[in-house]
Amino acid sequence: MNRPTVVSAQEWQIARDALLVKEKQHTRALDALAAERRRLPMVRLEKDYRFTAPDGSTVTLPELFDGRHQLVIYHFMQEPGQDWLCGGCASFTDNIAHQEHLNARDTRLVLMARAPQEEIGVVRKRMGWTVPWYSSYGSDFNDDMGLSFFGLSVLLRDDSSGTDEVFRTYFTDGRGVDRLRLDFNLMDLTPYGRQEQWEDSPEGWPRHPTMSQIRVRDEY
């Protein structure tokens, strides 16, 4: 194993402090991006979209907010008739914690998939997930959002005029979504990292094709 240099505790602290300067710069850059993100222009969603809730009832777009003003939607890769479970989406969902902290800040998180609710229910039961998962089956919602695979949308509901107006304020996919995962963020702190080929790691460190180590958790 081609390990990094082994040094004294004092030398390690000096190197750690030097890295901390760069980490603080990165944190401030992320804060600046978040400030810019809060000022992005918005798109009004005017169609009368209908979705199927986990209990089989039909809900409108404003009703997805469950009385709150901010909604985060994770677009899960589950198509009608799909006979496989996306490991990336499944492991992302495994990272979702209780929503009380989000809810206390007027925000709700839901899953959304094109598959009908009866197919979603099979996956939900298998994985034991409790996060609200809605079906957009029969709706133009995913197409109108420009979705080709997984992604994450942020919506705002404005009821200040007495009627609900809903706006799409943000969207990200790919690495923009995996940055939100606790497991990936923890692995980024470790010596081996995510152990994927694209990473810049010391020679001899474990390396695997990107995402090849991800499994549905009951398939490890």
PyRosetta script that sets phi, psi and omega in degrees:
from pyrosetta import init, pose_from_sequence

init()
pose = pose_from_sequence("MNRPTVVSAQEWQIARDALLVKEKQHTRALDALAAERRRLPMVRLEKDYRFTAPDGSTVTLPELFDGRHQLVIYHFMQEPGQDWLCGGCASFTDNIAHQEHLNARDTRLVLMARAPQEEIGVVRKRMGWTVPWYSSYGSDFNDDMGLSFFGLSVLLRDDSSGTDEVFRTYFTDGRGVDRLRLDFNLMDLTPYGRQEQWEDSPEGWPRHPTMSQIRVRDEY")
pose.set_psi(1, 127.5)
pose.set_omega(1, -179.6)
pose.set_phi(2, -89.7)
pose.set_psi(2, 78.7)
pose.set_omega(2, -175.6)
pose.set_phi(3, -73.7)
pose.set_psi(3, 156.5)
pose.set_omega(3, 169.2)
pose.set_phi(4, -60.7)
pose.set_psi(4, 166.0)
pose.set_omega(4, -177.7)
pose.set_phi(5, -59.9)
pose.set_psi(5, 137.1)
pose.set_omega(5, 175.0)
pose.set_phi(6, -92.7)
pose.set_psi(6, 126.5)
pose.set_omega(6, -174.3)
pose.set_phi(7, -132.4)
pose.set_psi(7, 177.9)
pose.set_omega(7, 176.1)
pose.set_phi(8, -74.4)
pose.set_psi(8, 164.4)
pose.set_omega(8, 179.1)
pose.set_phi(9, -60.3)
pose.set_psi(9, -37.4)
pose.set_omega(9, 179.6)
pose.set_phi(10, -65.9)
pose.set_psi(10, -44.1)
pose.set_omega(10, 178.3)
pose.set_phi(11, -64.9)
pose.set_psi(11, -38.4)
pose.set_omega(11, 177.5)
pose.set_phi(12, -61.7)
pose.set_psi(12, -42.3)
pose.set_omega(12, -178.6)
pose.set_phi(13, -63.3)
pose.set_psi(13, -38.4)
pose.set_omega(13, 178.4)
pose.set_phi(14, -62.6)
pose.set_psi(14, -45.1)
pose.set_omega(14, 179.4)
pose.set_phi(15, -66.2)
pose.set_psi(15, -39.4)
pose.set_omega(15, 179.4)
pose.set_phi(16, -64.6)
pose.set_psi(16, -42.6)
pose.set_omega(16, 179.3)
pose.set_phi(17, -63.2)
pose.set_psi(17, -36.8)
pose.set_omega(17, 178.5)
pose.set_phi(18, -65.9)
pose.set_psi(18, -40.5)
pose.set_omega(18, 177.7)
pose.set_phi(19, -67.4)
pose.set_psi(19, -34.6)
pose.set_omega(19, -179.5)
pose.set_phi(20, -60.6)
pose.set_psi(20, -35.3)
pose.set_omega(20, 177.4)
pose.set_phi(21, -58.4)
pose.set_psi(21, -45.1)
pose.set_omega(21, 179.2)
pose.set_phi(22, -68.1)
pose.set_psi(22, -37.2)
pose.set_omega(22, 178.0)
pose.set_phi(23, -63.3)
pose.set_psi(23, -40.2)
pose.set_omega(23, 177.8)
pose.set_phi(24, -64.9)
pose.set_psi(24, -38.6)
pose.set_omega(24, 176.8)
pose.set_phi(25, -62.4)
pose.set_psi(25, -41.9)
pose.set_omega(25, 178.4)
pose.set_phi(26, -63.5)
pose.set_psi(26, -41.9)
pose.set_omega(26, 179.0)
pose.set_phi(27, -61.2)
pose.set_psi(27, -44.5)
pose.set_omega(27, 179.0)
pose.set_phi(28, -65.8)
pose.set_psi(28, -34.4)
pose.set_omega(28, 176.7)
pose.set_phi(29, -65.9)
pose.set_psi(29, -39.9)
pose.set_omega(29, 176.9)
pose.set_phi(30, -64.8)
pose.set_psi(30, -38.9)
pose.set_omega(30, 176.7)
pose.set_phi(31, -61.5)
pose.set_psi(31, -40.6)
pose.set_omega(31, 179.4)
pose.set_phi(32, -66.6)
pose.set_psi(32, -39.5)
pose.set_omega(32, 176.1)
pose.set_phi(33, -63.2)
pose.set_psi(33, -41.8)
pose.set_omega(33, 178.9)
pose.set_phi(34, -62.2)
pose.set_psi(34, -39.4)
pose.set_omega(34, 177.9)
pose.set_phi(35, -64.0)
pose.set_psi(35, -40.2)
pose.set_omega(35, 177.9)
pose.set_phi(36, -68.6)
pose.set_psi(36, -37.8)
pose.set_omega(36, 178.6)
pose.set_phi(37, -61.9)
pose.set_psi(37, -37.7)
pose.set_omega(37, 179.8)
pose.set_phi(38, -67.8)
pose.set_psi(38, -14.3)
pose.set_omega(38, -178.9)
pose.set_phi(39, -109.0)
pose.set_psi(39, 9.7)
pose.set_omega(39, 176.7)
pose.set_phi(40, -61.9)
pose.set_psi(40, 145.5)
pose.set_omega(40, 172.2)
pose.set_phi(41, -65.7)
pose.set_psi(41, 160.2)
pose.set_omega(41, -175.4)
pose.set_phi(42, -117.6)
pose.set_psi(42, 159.1)
pose.set_omega(42, 176.4)
pose.set_phi(43, -115.3)
pose.set_psi(43, 124.3)
pose.set_omega(43, 178.3)
pose.set_phi(44, -74.4)
pose.set_psi(44, 131.6)
pose.set_omega(44, 176.4)
pose.set_phi(45, -100.2)
pose.set_psi(45, 108.7)
pose.set_omega(45, -170.3)
pose.set_phi(46, -106.4)
pose.set_psi(46, -11.2)
pose.set_omega(46, -179.9)
pose.set_phi(47, -69.5)
pose.set_psi(47, 152.9)
pose.set_omega(47, 177.8)
pose.set_phi(48, -88.7)
pose.set_psi(48, 71.7)
pose.set_omega(48, -179.1)
pose.set_phi(49, -68.9)
pose.set_psi(49, 145.2)
pose.set_omega(49, 175.2)
pose.set_phi(50, -127.2)
pose.set_psi(50, 138.7)
pose.set_omega(50, -177.9)
pose.set_phi(51, -129.5)
pose.set_psi(51, 157.2)
pose.set_omega(51, 176.8)
pose.set_phi(52, -101.8)
pose.set_psi(52, 124.2)
pose.set_omega(52, -179.1)
pose.set_phi(53, -80.2)
pose.set_psi(53, 166.6)
pose.set_omega(53, 178.4)
pose.set_phi(54, -56.2)
pose.set_psi(54, -29.9)
pose.set_omega(54, 179.7)
pose.set_phi(55, -86.0)
pose.set_psi(55, 5.3)
pose.set_omega(55, 177.6)
pose.set_phi(56, 90.8)
pose.set_psi(56, -6.9)
pose.set_omega(56, 179.6)
pose.set_phi(57, -76.6)
pose.set_psi(57, 160.0)
pose.set_omega(57, 177.9)
pose.set_phi(58, -98.1)
pose.set_psi(58, 132.0)
pose.set_omega(58, -179.1)
pose.set_phi(59, -128.1)
pose.set_psi(59, 154.5)
pose.set_omega(59, 177.0)
pose.set_phi(60, -89.8)
pose.set_psi(60, 172.9)
pose.set_omega(60, 178.3)
pose.set_phi(61, -60.4)
pose.set_psi(61, -48.0)
pose.set_omega(61, 178.3)
pose.set_phi(62, -61.1)
pose.set_psi(62, -30.8)
pose.set_omega(62, -178.8)
pose.set_phi(63, -70.9)
pose.set_psi(63, -19.8)
pose.set_omega(63, 175.9)
pose.set_phi(64, -61.2)
pose.set_psi(64, -26.7)
pose.set_omega(64, -177.7)
pose.set_phi(65, -72.6)
pose.set_psi(65, -17.2)
pose.set_omega(65, 179.3)
pose.set_phi(66, 53.3)
pose.set_psi(66, 42.9)
pose.set_omega(66, 177.3)
pose.set_phi(67, 86.7)
pose.set_psi(67, -5.6)
pose.set_omega(67, -179.7)
pose.set_phi(68, -95.5)
pose.set_psi(68, 173.2)
pose.set_omega(68, -175.3)
pose.set_phi(69, -106.3)
pose.set_psi(69, -14.2)
pose.set_omega(69, 178.7)
pose.set_phi(70, -122.8)
pose.set_psi(70, 137.4)
pose.set_omega(70, -178.6)
pose.set_phi(71, -134.2)
pose.set_psi(71, 129.2)
pose.set_omega(71, 173.6)
pose.set_phi(72, -108.7)
pose.set_psi(72, 124.8)
pose.set_omega(72, -179.7)
pose.set_phi(73, -114.6)
pose.set_psi(73, 122.1)
pose.set_omega(73, 170.4)
pose.set_phi(74, -94.2)
pose.set_psi(74, 118.4)
pose.set_omega(74, -178.8)
pose.set_phi(75, -84.1)
pose.set_psi(75, 101.1)
pose.set_omega(75, -174.0)
pose.set_phi(76, -81.4)
pose.set_psi(76, 136.2)
pose.set_omega(76, -179.9)
pose.set_phi(77, -80.1)
pose.set_psi(77, 80.9)
pose.set_omega(77, 175.9)
pose.set_phi(78, -136.6)
pose.set_psi(78, 98.7)
pose.set_omega(78, -177.7)
pose.set_phi(79, -88.5)
pose.set_psi(79, 159.3)
pose.set_omega(79, 176.7)
pose.set_phi(80, -57.4)
pose.set_psi(80, 130.1)
pose.set_omega(80, 177.9)
pose.set_phi(81, 78.2)
pose.set_psi(81, 3.9)
pose.set_omega(81, -178.5)
pose.set_phi(82, -65.9)
pose.set_psi(82, 126.5)
pose.set_omega(82, -176.5)
pose.set_phi(83, -102.8)
pose.set_psi(83, 17.6)
pose.set_omega(83, 176.1)
pose.set_phi(84, -137.4)
pose.set_psi(84, 154.7)
pose.set_omega(84, -178.3)
pose.set_phi(85, -107.0)
pose.set_psi(85, 125.0)
pose.set_omega(85, -179.2)
pose.set_phi(86, -63.7)
pose.set_psi(86, 117.0)
pose.set_omega(86, -179.5)
pose.set_phi(87, -64.7)
pose.set_psi(87, -37.2)
pose.set_omega(87, 179.1)
pose.set_phi(88, -64.7)
pose.set_psi(88, -46.4)
pose.set_omega(88, 179.1)
pose.set_phi(89, -66.6)
pose.set_psi(89, -39.2)
pose.set_omega(89, -179.5)
pose.set_phi(90, -65.1)
pose.set_psi(90, -43.8)
pose.set_omega(90, -179.3)
pose.set_phi(91, -71.1)
pose.set_psi(91, -31.8)
pose.set_omega(91, 173.1)
pose.set_phi(92, -60.4)
pose.set_psi(92, -46.7)
pose.set_omega(92, -178.2)
pose.set_phi(93, -64.6)
pose.set_psi(93, -35.4)
pose.set_omega(93, 176.6)
pose.set_phi(94, -59.4)
pose.set_psi(94, -25.1)
pose.set_omega(94, -178.3)
pose.set_phi(95, -83.8)
pose.set_psi(95, -7.4)
pose.set_omega(95, -177.7)
pose.set_phi(96, -77.1)
pose.set_psi(96, 125.3)
pose.set_omega(96, -179.2)
pose.set_phi(97, -91.8)
pose.set_psi(97, -175.2)
pose.set_omega(97, 175.2)
pose.set_phi(98, -59.5)
pose.set_psi(98, 149.7)
pose.set_omega(98, -172.2)
pose.set_phi(99, -96.7)
pose.set_psi(99, 4.5)
pose.set_omega(99, -175.3)
pose.set_phi(100, -56.6)
pose.set_psi(100, -38.4)
pose.set_omega(100, -177.7)
pose.set_phi(101, -70.3)
pose.set_psi(101, -38.2)
pose.set_omega(101, 174.2)
pose.set_phi(102, -66.4)
pose.set_psi(102, -47.6)
pose.set_omega(102, -177.2)
pose.set_phi(103, -59.2)
pose.set_psi(103, -36.6)
pose.set_omega(103, -179.6)
pose.set_phi(104, -66.0)
pose.set_psi(104, -16.4)
pose.set_omega(104, 178.4)
pose.set_phi(105, -111.4)
pose.set_psi(105, 31.9)
pose.set_omega(105, 170.9)
pose.set_phi(106, 63.8)
pose.set_psi(106, 34.3)
pose.set_omega(106, -174.8)
pose.set_phi(107, -134.5)
pose.set_psi(107, 142.2)
pose.set_omega(107, 176.7)
pose.set_phi(108, -128.4)
pose.set_psi(108, 146.3)
pose.set_omega(108, 176.5)
pose.set_phi(109, -118.3)
pose.set_psi(109, 131.3)
pose.set_omega(109, 177.4)
pose.set_phi(110, -135.4)
pose.set_psi(110, 159.8)
pose.set_omega(110, 168.2)
pose.set_phi(111, -95.5)
pose.set_psi(111, 152.2)
pose.set_omega(111, 176.7)
pose.set_phi(112, -141.2)
pose.set_psi(112, 136.0)
pose.set_omega(112, 176.8)
pose.set_phi(113, -143.1)
pose.set_psi(113, 157.3)
pose.set_omega(113, 178.6)
pose.set_phi(114, -74.6)
pose.set_psi(114, -24.0)
pose.set_omega(114, -176.5)
pose.set_phi(115, -62.1)
pose.set_psi(115, 150.8)
pose.set_omega(115, 175.9)
pose.set_phi(116, -67.2)
pose.set_psi(116, 158.4)
pose.set_omega(116, -173.6)
pose.set_phi(117, -62.0)
pose.set_psi(117, -31.3)
pose.set_omega(117, 179.0)
pose.set_phi(118, -65.3)
pose.set_psi(118, -32.0)
pose.set_omega(118, 176.8)
pose.set_phi(119, -78.4)
pose.set_psi(119, -38.1)
pose.set_omega(119, 176.2)
pose.set_phi(120, -61.2)
pose.set_psi(120, -40.2)
pose.set_omega(120, -177.9)
pose.set_phi(121, -59.7)
pose.set_psi(121, -34.3)
pose.set_omega(121, 178.4)
pose.set_phi(122, -63.6)
pose.set_psi(122, -44.4)
pose.set_omega(122, 179.6)
pose.set_phi(123, -67.4)
pose.set_psi(123, -43.9)
pose.set_omega(123, -179.1)
pose.set_phi(124, -59.4)
pose.set_psi(124, -43.4)
pose.set_omega(124, 179.8)
pose.set_phi(125, -66.1)
pose.set_psi(125, -42.2)
pose.set_omega(125, 179.4)
pose.set_phi(126, -59.4)
pose.set_psi(126, -43.1)
pose.set_omega(126, -173.5)
pose.set_phi(127, -91.7)
pose.set_psi(127, -13.3)
pose.set_omega(127, 179.7)
pose.set_phi(128, 71.7)
pose.set_psi(128, 24.0)
pose.set_omega(128, -178.7)
pose.set_phi(129, -77.0)
pose.set_psi(129, 144.4)
pose.set_omega(129, 176.7)
pose.set_phi(130, -113.9)
pose.set_psi(130, -6.7)
pose.set_omega(130, 178.8)
pose.set_phi(131, -60.8)
pose.set_psi(131, 134.6)
pose.set_omega(131, -179.2)
pose.set_phi(132, -57.6)
pose.set_psi(132, 129.5)
pose.set_omega(132, -175.5)
pose.set_phi(133, -130.2)
pose.set_psi(133, 114.9)
pose.set_omega(133, -175.7)
pose.set_phi(134, -105.8)
pose.set_psi(134, 155.7)
pose.set_omega(134, 177.6)
pose.set_phi(135, -108.1)
pose.set_psi(135, 133.6)
pose.set_omega(135, 174.6)
pose.set_phi(136, -101.9)
pose.set_psi(136, 17.2)
pose.set_omega(136, -177.6)
pose.set_phi(137, -55.4)
pose.set_psi(137, 130.7)
pose.set_omega(137, -179.8)
pose.set_phi(138, 81.7)
pose.set_psi(138, 2.9)
pose.set_omega(138, -178.8)
pose.set_phi(139, -109.9)
pose.set_psi(139, 157.8)
pose.set_omega(139, 175.2)
pose.set_phi(140, -85.8)
pose.set_psi(140, 3.3)
pose.set_omega(140, -169.4)
pose.set_phi(141, -55.5)
pose.set_psi(141, -52.8)
pose.set_omega(141, -177.4)
pose.set_phi(142, -62.2)
pose.set_psi(142, -41.9)
pose.set_omega(142, 178.9)
pose.set_phi(143, -64.3)
pose.set_psi(143, -42.8)
pose.set_omega(143, -180.0)
pose.set_phi(144, -65.9)
pose.set_psi(144, -27.3)
pose.set_omega(144, 177.3)
pose.set_phi(145, -81.6)
pose.set_psi(145, -4.0)
pose.set_omega(145, 178.6)
pose.set_phi(146, 72.0)
pose.set_psi(146, 30.1)
pose.set_omega(146, -174.8)
pose.set_phi(147, -86.9)
pose.set_psi(147, 131.8)
pose.set_omega(147, 173.6)
pose.set_phi(148, -115.4)
pose.set_psi(148, -21.2)
pose.set_omega(148, 175.4)
pose.set_phi(149, -152.1)
pose.set_psi(149, -140.3)
pose.set_omega(149, -177.3)
pose.set_phi(150, -77.1)
pose.set_psi(150, 162.9)
pose.set_omega(150, 177.9)
pose.set_phi(151, 179.5)
pose.set_psi(151, 179.4)
pose.set_omega(151, -179.0)
pose.set_phi(152, -138.7)
pose.set_psi(152, 124.0)
pose.set_omega(152, 178.9)
pose.set_phi(153, -112.3)
pose.set_psi(153, 148.3)
pose.set_omega(153, 174.6)
pose.set_phi(154, -120.6)
pose.set_psi(154, 129.1)
pose.set_omega(154, -178.8)
pose.set_phi(155, -121.2)
pose.set_psi(155, 153.0)
pose.set_omega(155, 177.1)
pose.set_phi(156, -123.3)
pose.set_psi(156, 132.7)
pose.set_omega(156, 175.2)
pose.set_phi(157, -107.7)
pose.set_psi(157, 123.9)
pose.set_omega(157, 179.4)
pose.set_phi(158, -113.7)
pose.set_psi(158, 114.0)
pose.set_omega(158, 179.3)
pose.set_phi(159, -112.8)
pose.set_psi(159, 19.1)
pose.set_omega(159, -174.7)
pose.set_phi(160, -66.9)
pose.set_psi(160, -22.8)
pose.set_omega(160, -179.4)
pose.set_phi(161, -90.6)
pose.set_psi(161, 0.4)
pose.set_omega(161, -178.6)
pose.set_phi(162, 97.5)
pose.set_psi(162, -12.2)
pose.set_omega(162, 175.2)
pose.set_phi(163, -126.5)
pose.set_psi(163, 151.9)
pose.set_omega(163, -178.2)
pose.set_phi(164, -78.4)
pose.set_psi(164, 124.2)
pose.set_omega(164, 168.6)
pose.set_phi(165, -114.9)
pose.set_psi(165, 134.8)
pose.set_omega(165, -178.7)
pose.set_phi(166, -119.6)
pose.set_psi(166, 135.4)
pose.set_omega(166, -177.4)
pose.set_phi(167, -128.1)
pose.set_psi(167, 143.7)
pose.set_omega(167, 171.0)
pose.set_phi(168, -92.4)
pose.set_psi(168, 122.8)
pose.set_omega(168, -173.6)
pose.set_phi(169, -108.3)
pose.set_psi(169, -23.7)
pose.set_omega(169, -174.4)
pose.set_phi(170, -158.6)
pose.set_psi(170, 152.0)
pose.set_omega(170, 173.4)
pose.set_phi(171, -149.7)
pose.set_psi(171, 143.4)
pose.set_omega(171, 172.4)
pose.set_phi(172, -148.5)
pose.set_psi(172, 158.1)
pose.set_omega(172, 175.6)
pose.set_phi(173, -147.8)
pose.set_psi(173, -173.2)
pose.set_omega(173, 178.3)
pose.set_phi(174, 54.0)
pose.set_psi(174, -130.9)
pose.set_omega(174, -177.9)
pose.set_phi(175, -64.3)
pose.set_psi(175, -23.9)
pose.set_omega(175, 177.3)
pose.set_phi(176, -63.2)
pose.set_psi(176, -29.3)
pose.set_omega(176, 177.5)
pose.set_phi(177, -84.0)
pose.set_psi(177, -43.7)
pose.set_omega(177, -175.1)
pose.set_phi(178, -68.4)
pose.set_psi(178, -18.6)
pose.set_omega(178, 174.8)
pose.set_phi(179, -62.8)
pose.set_psi(179, -21.2)
pose.set_omega(179, -177.5)
pose.set_phi(180, -86.0)
pose.set_psi(180, -7.9)
pose.set_omega(180, -173.7)
pose.set_phi(181, -82.8)
pose.set_psi(181, 131.2)
pose.set_omega(181, 178.5)
pose.set_phi(182, -63.0)
pose.set_psi(182, -43.0)
pose.set_omega(182, -176.2)
pose.set_phi(183, -62.8)
pose.set_psi(183, -44.3)
pose.set_omega(183, 179.1)
pose.set_phi(184, -64.9)
pose.set_psi(184, -41.0)
pose.set_omega(184, 179.9)
pose.set_phi(185, -64.9)
pose.set_psi(185, -37.4)
pose.set_omega(185, 176.3)
pose.set_phi(186, -67.2)
pose.set_psi(186, -43.5)
pose.set_omega(186, 179.4)
pose.set_phi(187, -63.4)
pose.set_psi(187, -32.1)
pose.set_omega(187, 177.9)
pose.set_phi(188, -64.3)
pose.set_psi(188, -17.9)
pose.set_omega(188, 178.5)
pose.set_phi(189, -88.6)
pose.set_psi(189, -11.1)
pose.set_omega(189, -174.7)
pose.set_phi(190, -91.0)
pose.set_psi(190, 161.1)
pose.set_omega(190, 178.5)
pose.set_phi(191, -58.4)
pose.set_psi(191, -41.3)
pose.set_omega(191, -177.7)
pose.set_phi(192, -79.6)
pose.set_psi(192, -16.6)
pose.set_omega(192, -177.4)
pose.set_phi(193, 64.5)
pose.set_psi(193, -146.3)
pose.set_omega(193, -179.7)
pose.set_phi(194, -83.4)
pose.set_psi(194, -6.8)
pose.set_omega(194, 176.3)
pose.set_phi(195, 62.8)
pose.set_psi(195, 39.9)
pose.set_omega(195, -179.9)
pose.set_phi(196, -115.9)
pose.set_psi(196, 155.1)
pose.set_omega(196, -171.2)
pose.set_phi(197, -63.3)
pose.set_psi(197, -29.2)
pose.set_omega(197, -175.9)
pose.set_phi(198, -73.3)
pose.set_psi(198, -16.5)
pose.set_omega(198, -175.7)
pose.set_phi(199, -75.6)
pose.set_psi(199, 148.3)
pose.set_omega(199, 174.4)
pose.set_phi(200, -89.5)
pose.set_psi(200, 96.8)
pose.set_omega(200, -176.8)
pose.set_phi(201, -125.0)
pose.set_psi(201, 162.3)
pose.set_omega(201, 176.8)
pose.set_phi(202, -58.1)
pose.set_psi(202, 149.0)
pose.set_omega(202, 178.3)
pose.set_phi(203, -57.1)
pose.set_psi(203, 134.3)
pose.set_omega(203, 179.0)
pose.set_phi(204, 92.3)
pose.set_psi(204, -7.6)
pose.set_omega(204, 176.9)
pose.set_phi(205, -69.2)
pose.set_psi(205, 152.9)
pose.set_omega(205, 178.8)
pose.set_phi(206, -59.0)
pose.set_psi(206, 133.9)
pose.set_omega(206, 179.5)
pose.set_phi(207, -140.0)
pose.set_psi(207, 135.7)
pose.set_omega(207, 178.9)
pose.set_phi(208, -137.7)
pose.set_psi(208, 157.4)
pose.set_omega(208, 174.9)
pose.set_phi(209, -54.6)
pose.set_psi(209, 144.9)
pose.set_omega(209, -175.9)
pose.set_phi(210, -52.8)
pose.set_psi(210, 129.2)
pose.set_omega(210, 177.6)
pose.set_phi(211, 66.7)
pose.set_psi(211, 3.7)
pose.set_omega(211, -176.3)
pose.set_phi(212, -71.0)
pose.set_psi(212, -18.7)
pose.set_omega(212, -179.3)
pose.set_phi(213, -88.2)
pose.set_psi(213, -9.9)
pose.set_omega(213, -178.2)
pose.set_phi(214, -77.5)
pose.set_psi(214, 129.8)
pose.set_omega(214, 176.9)
pose.set_phi(215, -132.0)
pose.set_psi(215, 157.9)
pose.set_omega(215, 163.3)
pose.set_phi(216, -62.6)
pose.set_psi(216, 137.0)
pose.set_omega(216, -165.3)
pose.set_phi(217, -61.6)
pose.set_psi(217, -25.0)
pose.set_omega(217, 177.6)
pose.set_phi(218, -88.7)
pose.set_psi(218, 11.0)
pose.set_omega(218, 177.8)
pose.set_phi(219, -114.0)
pose.set_psi(219, 1.7)
pose.set_omega(219, 176.7)
pose.set_phi(220, -69.3)
pose.dump_pdb("model.pdb")
